[in-house]
Amino acid sequence: MSVSTSENEKTIMITVDGRFDFSVHKDFRNAYKDHDSGMNYRVNLSKTEYLDSSALGMLLLLKKHAEGKVIIEKPNNEIKRVLTIANFDKVFSIE
C-alpha cells in the first residue's frame, strides 16, 4: 500500500497492492487517519487482485472520515463487479 498527496495538497491518494482484506486494515486506516476530513481521497485499485467484505467496510469508514469525498479508481473487472453487487457504485464515484 502506498500513500501520496497531490501537488496542491488537497487530495490523498491511496494505492492498494495485492489483497485488500483485513490484513491491511491498520495500514489502510493509517493512510488517512491523520489527514483532515476536508481532504479529497482517491483509492486506486489498479494493482488490487482481491477485495473482500472487510475491504468494503474499510472503504465505508474512509467515506465517513472524508465526509463523502472519496473516489475509487481503476478497479479490475472482478473487483468492479463486487463493488457493483454491493451497490458501492451508488455510494462512491468509481472511475
Residue pairs with C-beta under 8 A, 6 or more apart in sequence:
1 14
1 15
1 16
1 17
1 24
1 27
1 28
1 31
2 14
2 15
2 17
3 12
3 13
3 14
3 15
3 31
4 12
4 13
4 15
5 11
5 12
5 13
6 12
6 13
10 39
10 40
11 39
11 40
11 41
11 42
12 31
12 32
12 35
12 39
12 40
12 41
12 42
13 41
13 42
13 44
14 28
14 31
14 32
14 41
14 42
14 43
14 44
15 43
15 44
15 46
15 47
16 24
16 28
16 43
16 44
16 45
16 47
16 48
16 55
17 47
17 48
18 47
18 48
18 49
18 50
19 48
19 49
19 50
20 28
20 45
20 48
20 50
20 51
20 52
20 55
20 58
21 50
21 51
21 52
21 54
21 55
22 52
22 54
25 54
25 58
28 58
28 62
29 58
29 61
32 41
32 62
32 65
32 66
33 65
37 65
37 66
37 67
38 67
38 69
39 66
39 69
40 66
40 69
40 70
40 71
41 62
41 66
41 69
41 70
41 71
42 70
42 71
42 73
43 59
43 62
43 70
43 71
43 72
43 73
44 73
44 74
45 51
45 72
45 73
45 74
45 75
45 76
45 79
46 73
46 74
46 75
46 76
48 75
48 76
48 79
49 76
51 75
51 79
51 82
51 83
56 82
56 83
56 86
56 88
59 70
59 72
59 88
59 92
60 91
62 70
63 70
63 91
63 92
70 92
70 93
71 92
71 93
71 94
71 95
72 83
72 88
72 92
72 93
72 94
72 95
73 94
73 95
74 95
75 83
75 94
80 94
83 89
83 92
83 94
88 94
